[in-house]
Amino acid sequence: MYNFNFYNPTQIFFGKDRLNELSKVIPEGVKVLILFGGGSVVRFGTLEKVKSALPNRTLFEFGGIEPNPHYETLMNAVDMVKKLDVEFLLAVGGGSVIDGTKFVSLASTCSKSDSLTLLFKGFGAVPQIKAIPFGTVLTLPATGSEMNAGAVISYGDSKFVVMSPLTYPKFSFLDPSLTFTLPATQIANGVVDAFVHVIEQYVTYPVAGAFQDNTAEGILKNLIEIGKKTIDNPMDYDLRANLVWNATMALNGLIGSGVPQDWSTHMIGHELTAHFGIDHAKSLAIVLPSLWEIRKDKKRDKLMQFAERVWGITEINDDIKINLAISKTRDFFESLGIKTRLSDYGIKAEDIEKVINGLKSKGFTGLSESKDLTLEISRKILENAL
């Protein structure tokens, strides 16, 4: 196991009817900007519940944060923060809203030029930067952003990852019942997103991280067990509660500490989203099985472990075991209603070059845990995914 530092200061409030406790964690008398996405938090009453729980604070609202939040939209929120002297941010939504709020938290403490430097070069490139404190009310289980320090922000046709130790939420409220009204496709996306988050930290190569492996395998088996059930039974609290908590634990730093991590599926998937508008989770479902088919020799030991310990495959022949694990994973995604081929989304062979050029422009020429996944291999993965 590798050396590592682990730090996660986010306080979690999990369970039903907890929003009244917001008043305990946001000081009285402060100016609070509530950030949200589309109209669902308004239509289903979540925004009003949040506001009602915060008497004796000055509340402002900023809506319209998109899936894959756009830099320009977030800078409008930054302008509002600066103009109104906002002291606390509250994200009410899913991963995109929370990611956007993290960026607003940082960018509100620096100049516009520095906010671009932050986006393009990362947190360390703006040494004087601070952060406005923020918390979250989660309405969509998927990204784990409610308990980590990362954010993915769109600028033009590119997506950038912003990481900072200043952007852990102070707290996150996880009430599974707030997710009951989500459409089936968003829940399916959440299951796949959480599943692939775990995979990126688990199917690499062995380093004797027994706790990390066993915990990762537990999350994967849980998601397989409850994924279709929670889509088919959207009002079942226990099913949804398990999805919410598994999605949070999938990417809060715990299972990734001390082990190699991949993230090539995400980097390639980001380009599919940027160029063709494919939902983030759907892009992952396209790339992952194909990547494994191309890279099975590089990931042989962990793919066999995944086959045996997650899928319970007992074939004696190792090649058959690995191939079955890949096909079962693809079938799992498909069972959730998520297609796993580029052609299912109208993407043709001639479109692949846009993705390759996007990867090249960002310097993603040596992806994976071993940094040897070249542009040519990325092209093979995409061709195999047609």
Secondary structure, DSSP 8 states (H G I E B T S, - for coil): ----------EEEESTT-GGGHHHHS-TT-EEEEE--SSHHHHTSHHHHHHHT-TTSEEEEE----SS-BHHHHHHHHHHHHHHT--EEEEEESHHHHHHHHHHHHHTTS-HHHHHHHHHH-GGG-TT-----EEEEE-S-SS-GGGSSEEEEEETTEEEEEE-GGGS-SEEEE-GGGGTTS-HHHHHHHHHHHHHHHHHHHSS-----HHHHHHHHHHHHHHHHHHHHHHH-TT-HHHHHHHHHHHHHHTSSTTTTTS----HHHHHHHHHHHHH---HHHHHHHHHHHHHHHHTTTTHHHHHHHHHHTS----SSHHHHHHHHHHHHHHHHHHTT---SGGGGT--GGGHHHHHHHHHHTT-SSBTTTT-B-HHHHHHHHHHT-
